[in-house]
Amino acid sequence: MPIIDLDSSCYGAEGKKPEGFVPTILVSAVALIDADGRVLLTKRPKNKSMAGLWEFPGGKVEKNETPETALVRELAEELDIDITESCLAPLTFASHIYPKNQHGQKSFHLLMPLFVCRVWKGMVSANEGQELKWRYPLDIKTEEMPAADIPLVAFLRDWL
């Protein structure tokens, strides 16, 4: 059976070929989905790269962590919620090369697994002062997101 009206916004995300050595950074992200089918997005703070863009919650995977344990730690720190690894379902991943920028940040390859989580303990709150918003997948504006997140939104739209 053919599928029609697929979200093709993933074609808007540009890929880059590395020039020389480009380190890979492993970052884990989650699509927290509430009872109404909305997804939580967090706004990157002014003091970080890509400030002001909306992204899926998560963060860098530290030494001796798995992507799942990094999410458990990051969500407790950033959103004051308690999740367990068994509540995280792997959905897809992003692989994107960010070029060096005018602020002196060097090129890097971002590898980001995206998990889905529908069950957590606690009320989501912005522990680090970041802005939060819940959006239905079709209402997420990809032009307000980091390049690596854009194809993930298309995947969520098709999946949810």
Buried (B, 14 or more C-beta within 10 A) or exposed (E): EEEEEEBEBBEEBEEEEEEEEBEEEBBBBBBBBEEEEBBBBBBBEEEEEBEEBBBBBBBEBEEEBEBBBBBBBBBBEBBBBEBEEEBBEEBBBBEBBBEEEEEEEEBBBBBBBBBBBEEBEEEBEEEEEBEBEBBEBEEBEBEEBBBBBBBBBBBBBEEB
